[in-house]
Amino acid sequence: MSKMLRSGIIVSSLFFAVGYTSIASAAQGCGHGYHRNAYGACVLNAPGPNSSPAPYHPGCWRNAWGQLRCYR
């Protein structure tokens, strides 16, 4: 396996792990009902295209990466 391919796999695995795990600080410093997007801007929580309901959390859903998101 080439060094470049190996490095690419390691970096993509790292980005996947960071995106999949939840962030420890509530609302990521944006305030209740908001979260940071990939560009660092605070955006209002709303279900995305690949979201699914979170049955035991009223007003909440799980996004495509399994992170729990809620309306205000």
C-alpha positions in Angstrom: 0.0 0.0 0.0 1.5 3.4 -0.9 2.3 5.9 1.7 -0.1 8.5 0.2 -3.0 6.0 0.3 -2.2 5.0 3.9 -2.1 8.7 4.9 -5.4 9.4 3.2 -7.1 6.5 5.0 -5.7 7.7 8.3 -6.8 11.3 7.8 -10.3 10.3 6.5 -10.7 8.0 9.5 -9.8 10.8 11.8 -12.4 13.2 10.2 -15.0 10.5 10.4 -14.3 9.9 14.1 -14.5 13.6 14.9 -17.7 14.0 12.9 -19.4 10.9 14.4 -18.7 11.6 18.1 -20.8 14.1 19.9 -19.3 17.3 21.1 -18.9 17.5 24.9 -19.9 21.2 25.3 -23.6 21.8 25.1 -24.7 23.6 21.9 -21.0 24.0 21.0 -20.9 27.5 22.4 -23.7 28.7 20.2 -26.6 28.7 22.7 -29.6 26.4 23.2 -31.2 25.3 20.0 -28.2 26.1 17.8 -25.0 24.2 16.8 -21.9 24.9 14.7 -21.9 23.9 11.1 -18.8 22.6 9.2 -17.7 26.2 8.6 -17.9 27.2 12.3 -21.0 29.4 12.0 -23.9 29.0 14.5 -27.1 27.7 12.8 -30.5 26.9 14.1 -31.2 23.2 14.7 -33.5 21.7 12.1 -33.8 18.1 10.8 -31.7 17.4 7.7 -32.3 15.1 4.8 -31.0 12.0 6.5 -32.3 12.6 10.0 -34.4 10.1 11.9 -36.8 10.6 14.9 -35.4 10.1 18.5 -38.4 8.4 20.1 -37.5 9.1 23.8 -36.6 12.7 23.2 -39.6 14.9 22.3 -38.7 17.6 19.8 -35.4 15.9 18.9 -34.0 13.8 16.1 -30.7 12.1 15.2 -28.8 13.5 12.2 -27.0 11.4 9.6 -24.0 10.9 11.9 -26.2 9.7 14.8 -25.8 12.9 16.9 -28.9 14.0 18.9 -30.3 17.4 17.8 -33.3 19.2 19.3 -35.4 22.3 18.6 -35.1 25.0 21.1 
